[in-house]
Amino acid sequence: MAYNPNPYVNAPLTPARPHMFGSTLARAIWTLVPVISLSLLAAVPFVVAAVKGVIKPWLAIVYVVAEIAILVITTATSGNDPQNWGGLLLIVLMIVAATHTALLDSERVRIGK
């Protein structure tokens, strides 16, 4: 057995970061969850990602709190007011959640990982 002075030759490999999606189809289905549920399940992909270890739990908590707050605000402000902006909040939540769900496995996004 030859002596190798390089300590990095036998060093253990760093574990790979867990992934949220196994395929492109899975990414598409998970991205459609907030859209199809009309933002009622916007936080579900982030809770699943936190359980899988893809993101830190605080990010999932932020999404759950934001979703609950937006749903409460839109329910409280619903009515016959012609300037009702509750629906706009739900649409924005839906778009933001779908976009962030699609970016869960992106290596460029480092926040919350």
PyMOL commands that set and color helices and strands:
alter all, ss='L'
color gray80, all
select helices_A, chain A and resi 24-36+44-52+57-77+86-102
alter helices_A, ss='H'
color red, helices_A
deselect
rebuild
show_as cartoon
